[in-house]
Amino acid sequence: MSETWMGLIIGGSALSIAMLMVIDHYRRERRRARLLRHLDHHEWWHQPRGRMLVRRPHQ
């Protein structure tokens, strides 16, 4: 009986991790598609993870 529970726990945790990885992949692909769609509208390469980089003027 304990081997059955151990297998269920290990299998459930593996499925949970896989589900989180699939969700993360889906979100990244949606973000990439949105950035490519708006490629001409703004400089998306200056926005790491959705935050604007602050540029300091050259001295």
C-alpha positions as CSV (number, residue, x, y, z in Angstrom):
1,M,0.0,0.0,0.0
2,S,2.8,2.4,0.8
3,E,4.4,1.8,-2.6
4,T,1.2,2.8,-4.3
5,W,1.0,6.0,-2.4
6,M,4.7,6.8,-3.1
7,G,4.0,6.2,-6.8
8,L,1.0,8.5,-6.7
9,I,2.9,11.2,-4.9
10,I,5.8,11.1,-7.3
11,G,3.6,10.9,-10.4
12,G,1.4,13.8,-9.2
13,S,4.4,16.0,-8.5
14,A,5.8,15.2,-11.9
15,L,2.5,16.1,-13.6
16,S,2.3,19.3,-11.5
17,I,5.8,20.4,-12.6
18,A,5.0,19.5,-16.2
19,M,1.7,21.5,-16.1
20,L,3.6,24.6,-14.7
21,M,6.2,24.3,-17.5
22,V,3.4,24.1,-20.2
23,I,1.7,27.2,-18.8
24,D,5.0,29.1,-18.7
25,H,5.8,28.0,-22.3
26,Y,2.3,29.1,-23.5
27,R,2.7,32.6,-21.9
28,R,6.1,33.1,-23.4
29,E,4.9,32.1,-26.8
30,R,1.9,34.5,-26.5
31,R,4.2,37.3,-25.5
32,R,6.6,36.6,-28.3
33,A,3.8,36.6,-30.8
34,R,2.5,39.9,-29.4
35,L,6.0,41.5,-29.6
36,L,6.5,40.3,-33.2
37,R,3.0,41.6,-34.2
38,H,4.0,45.1,-32.8
39,L,7.6,45.0,-34.1
40,D,7.3,48.2,-36.1
41,H,5.5,50.1,-33.3
42,H,8.1,50.3,-30.6
43,E,11.6,49.1,-29.8
44,W,10.7,45.9,-28.0
45,W,14.3,44.7,-27.6
46,H,14.7,47.4,-25.0
47,Q,12.0,45.9,-22.8
48,P,13.3,43.0,-20.8
49,R,10.4,41.1,-19.3
50,G,8.0,43.9,-19.9
51,R,9.9,46.7,-18.1
52,M,11.4,49.7,-19.8
53,L,15.1,50.2,-19.4
54,V,16.1,53.6,-18.2
55,R,18.6,55.2,-20.4
56,R,21.0,57.7,-19.0
57,P,22.3,60.5,-21.2
58,H,25.9,60.3,-22.2
59,Q,28.1,62.7,-20.3
